[in-house]
């Protein structure tokens, strides 16, 4: 029996400033998933990950 429910942990990218650290630390993804990080850009020029979207990987045959 193969385990299809195995998950992997993907850490969120870290911002350059500790003052505005990421609101998301990591996410768990299945083999057929990938994460799209959502960034917030502040007026002082710093950025931080403040959200994410888990999406299914596109098949390589789709051509898109």
Helices and strands as residue ranges (DSSP letters): E 7-11, E 26-30, E 33-41, E 47-56
